[in-house]
Amino acid sequence: MSELLSVRQLSCGYGSRAVFHDVSFSLNRGQVLCLLGPNGCGKTTLLDTVLGLKRPMSGRVLLDGRPVSRYRRQELAQKIAFVPQLHQASFPYTVRQVVLMGRAAYTSVFGSPGKEDEEACDAALERVGMLPYADTPYHQLSGGELKLVLLARAIGQQAPLLLMDEPTAHLDFRNELLFLETVVSLCRDEGLALLMSTHSPDQAFFLSEHGLPVTAALFAQETIHYLGPPEEVITPDTIRAVYGVCAQISSQPDGQGGTSRRISLSHTI
């Protein structure tokens, strides 16, 4: 059986300048890959390339064994759902209307959502706890609520692969935790594959400690230099090499029979 997502010797950039080169990894249902690295290392560019929005300079991106470039946009939307880092709520759509936009992958150009689409929409909103806000104009939501609505829109697509670009940026502690707990349940219960960029190595630990098979990929010197389980590749030495900071990683019981790892930074090098 072919891998759901296969990235092989991928290089990408702008013009003749490569942002990253020779990146390879694979991802299957139920698995998580966390992209980590400093600003400008290529995490968002890599996600754009997987989404088919950017043409690689070399290498391949395969989805179910087929090049992403050979998918029609609507067909690709049935395979990949995306939660962006930034989203400007410019128009007074209701929350339900925003989530229903994720169902466009299953409707014709001139078609309108049917009963199945509406049921999928409401189920997604209920999954993230936002169903009571279904008729609220989404530009009236807080940042945390808006991120949950965007996650619901992605859930409503019912795609096997979920991409997220810094999904918890600007969220308070409670909303960050709620968001990550929802992601854990999605991957565990629905068997979604997750490719996520984040500035927080702690999030890779969190997902792993909650029972998901997580791989951490650390960008350094324009490629992925460290790839493996978070507890093996996220260390004081790799954090120093990737971010140029000194850090300590503490372990303590999580109260549920497991171990919780957290990073504390001391100073830059």
C-alpha positions in Angstrom: 0.0 0.0 0.0 1.4 3.4 -1.0 2.1 6.1 1.6 -0.6 8.8 2.0 2.0 11.6 1.6 5.5 11.0 0.3 8.0 13.9 -0.1 11.2 12.9 -1.8 14.4 15.0 -2.2 12.4 18.1 -2.4 13.9 21.5 -3.1 12.0 24.7 -3.3 12.5 28.4 -3.3 11.9 31.7 -5.1 13.5 32.4 -8.5 16.9 30.7 -8.4 17.3 30.8 -4.6 16.4 27.7 -2.8 14.7 28.1 0.6 15.3 24.5 1.4 16.7 21.5 -0.4 16.8 17.7 -0.3 13.9 17.3 2.1 12.4 13.8 2.4 9.7 12.3 4.7 6.5 10.3 4.5 3.3 10.3 6.4 0.4 7.9 6.7 -3.1 8.0 8.3 -3.0 8.5 12.1 0.6 9.8 12.0 1.8 13.3 12.9 4.8 15.2 11.6 5.8 18.5 13.3 7.9 20.9 11.3 10.2 22.9 13.6 12.7 25.6 12.9 13.4 29.4 13.0 11.6 32.1 11.0 12.4 31.9 7.3 13.7 28.3 7.3 11.0 27.2 4.8 8.2 25.6 6.9 5.4 27.6 5.2 7.0 27.2 1.7 7.1 23.4 2.3 3.4 23.4 3.2 2.6 25.5 0.1 4.5 23.0 -2.0 2.6 20.0 -0.5 -0.6 21.9 -1.2 0.4 22.3 -4.9 0.5 26.1 -4.6 4.2 26.2 -5.4 6.2 24.3 -8.0 9.3 22.5 -6.6 12.7 23.3 -8.0 13.4 19.5 -7.8 12.1 16.4 -6.1 8.6 15.1 -5.8 5.5 15.4 -3.7 3.2 12.3 -4.0 -0.3 12.0 -2.6 -1.5 8.4 -2.6 1.3 7.6 -5.0 0.3 10.3 -7.4 2.1 13.7 -8.0 0.2 16.5 -6.4 0.6 18.5 -9.6 -1.7 16.0 -11.4 -4.7 16.5 -9.1 -7.4 18.9 -10.1 -8.0 21.5 -7.4 -11.4 20.1 -6.3 -10.0 16.6 -6.3 -7.0 17.8 -4.1 -9.4 19.5 -1.7 -10.9 16.1 -1.0 -7.5 14.8 0.0 -6.0 17.8 1.9 -7.5 20.2 4.4 -5.6 23.3 5.5 -5.7 25.5 8.6 -3.7 28.7 7.8 -1.7 30.7 10.2 -3.4 34.0 9.4 -6.9 34.6 8.3 -8.6 38.0 7.8 -12.3 37.9 8.6 -13.3 40.5 6.0 -16.9 39.6 5.2 -19.9 39.1 7.6 -20.4 35.4 6.8 -21.9 33.4 9.6 -19.8 30.7 11.3 -21.9 28.0 9.6 -21.3 29.6 6.1 -17.6 29.6 6.7 -17.5 25.9 7.6 -19.7 25.1 4.7 -17.1 26.6 2.4 -15.0 23.5 3.3 -17.7 21.4 1.6 -17.0 23.1 -1.8 -14.8 20.1 -2.6 -18.0 18.0 -2.9 -20.3 20.4 -4.8 -20.4 21.5 -8.4 -19.4 24.9 -9.6 -23.0 26.2 -9.6 -24.3 23.8 -6.9 -25.3 24.6 -3.4 -24.8 22.7 -0.1 -27.2 19.8 0.5 -28.4 18.0 3.6 -25.2 15.9 3.8 -23.0 19.0 3.6 -25.1 20.7 6.4 -24.9 17.6 8.6 -21.1 17.4 8.1 -20.8 21.2 8.9 -22.8 20.9 12.1 -20.9 17.8 13.2 -17.6 19.6 12.7 -18.8 22.6 14.6 -20.0 20.4 17.5 -16.6 18.6 17.4 -14.8 21.9 18.2 -17.4 23.2 20.6 -18.6 26.0 18.3 -22.0 24.8 17.3 -23.8 27.3 19.6 -22.1 30.1 17.5 -23.3 28.7 14.1 -25.3 31.8 13.2 -22.9 34.3 14.6 -21.0 36.5 12.1 -17.6 35.2 12.2 -15.9 38.6 12.1 -17.3 39.0 15.7 -15.3 36.1 17.0 -12.2 36.2 19.2 -8.9 35.0 17.7 -9.2 31.7 19.6 -12.8 31.1 18.4 -11.9 31.9 14.8 -9.1 29.3 14.9 -11.6 26.7 16.1 -13.9 27.6 13.2 -11.1 27.3 10.7 -10.4 23.9 12.2 -14.0 22.9 11.9 -13.9 24.0 8.2 -11.0 21.6 7.7 -12.8 18.8 9.6 -15.8 19.3 7.4 -13.8 18.6 4.3 -13.4 15.1 5.5 -9.9 14.8 3.9 -7.5 12.2 5.2 -4.6 14.7 5.4 -4.6 17.8 7.5 -2.1 20.6 7.1 -1.7 23.3 9.7 0.6 26.4 9.6 1.3 27.7 13.1 -2.2 26.9 14.1 -2.0 28.2 17.7 -0.2 31.4 17.0 -1.7 34.3 19.1 -3.9 32.0 21.1 -4.1 32.2 24.9 -3.2 29.2 27.0 -6.7 27.8 27.3 -7.5 28.1 23.6 -4.2 26.6 22.6 -4.8 23.6 24.9 -8.4 23.3 23.6 -7.1 23.4 20.0 -4.4 20.8 20.6 -6.8 18.5 22.5 -9.2 18.6 19.5 -6.4 17.8 17.1 -5.4 14.8 19.3 -8.9 13.4 19.2 -9.2 13.9 15.5 -6.0 12.0 14.7 -6.7 9.3 17.2 -10.4 8.8 16.5 -10.7 9.7 12.8 -7.2 8.4 11.8 -6.2 11.7 10.1 -2.6 12.3 9.1 -1.3 15.7 10.3 1.5 17.8 8.9 2.0 20.8 11.2 4.5 23.7 11.4 5.0 25.2 14.8 7.5 27.4 16.7 6.8 25.4 19.9 8.8 22.2 20.3 6.6 21.6 23.4 3.6 21.0 21.1 5.5 18.0 19.5 5.9 16.6 23.1 2.3 17.3 23.9 0.9 15.4 20.9 3.3 12.5 21.5 2.5 12.3 25.2 -1.2 12.0 24.3 -0.7 8.8 22.4 -0.1 9.9 18.8 2.8 8.6 16.7 4.7 11.8 16.3 7.8 12.6 14.2 9.6 15.8 14.7 11.5 17.4 11.8 14.0 20.1 12.6 15.1 22.5 9.9 18.8 23.6 10.0 21.0 24.9 7.2 18.2 24.8 4.6 17.3 21.2 5.1 15.9 18.8 7.7 18.8 17.8 9.8 17.0 16.0 12.6 14.1 13.6 12.0 12.6 11.2 14.5 10.6 10.9 17.7 10.4 14.2 19.6 12.0 12.7 22.8 15.0 11.6 20.7 15.6 14.6 18.3 14.4 17.5 20.5 17.4 17.9 22.8 19.4 20.8 24.3 22.0 20.1 21.6 19.6 20.2 18.7 17.8 23.3 20.0 21.2 25.0 20.3 22.1 24.0 16.7 18.7 25.0 15.2 17.7 28.1 17.2 21.0 29.3 18.7 19.7 29.2 22.2 20.6 27.3 25.4 17.7 25.2 26.8 16.9 22.6 29.3 14.3 19.9 29.0 12.6 18.8 32.1 10.6 15.6 32.7 8.0 15.1 35.3 5.0 12.8 35.9 1.9 14.0 34.1 -0.5 12.6 36.7 -1.9 10.0 34.4 1.0 7.4 34.6 3.1 9.1 31.9 5.8 11.6 31.6 5.5 15.2 30.6 8.5 17.0 28.9 8.8 20.7 28.7 11.4 23.1 27.4 12.8 26.1 29.3 15.1 28.6 27.6 18.0 30.3 29.4 19.8 32.6 27.0 20.9 33.0 23.4 24.3 31.9 22.2 
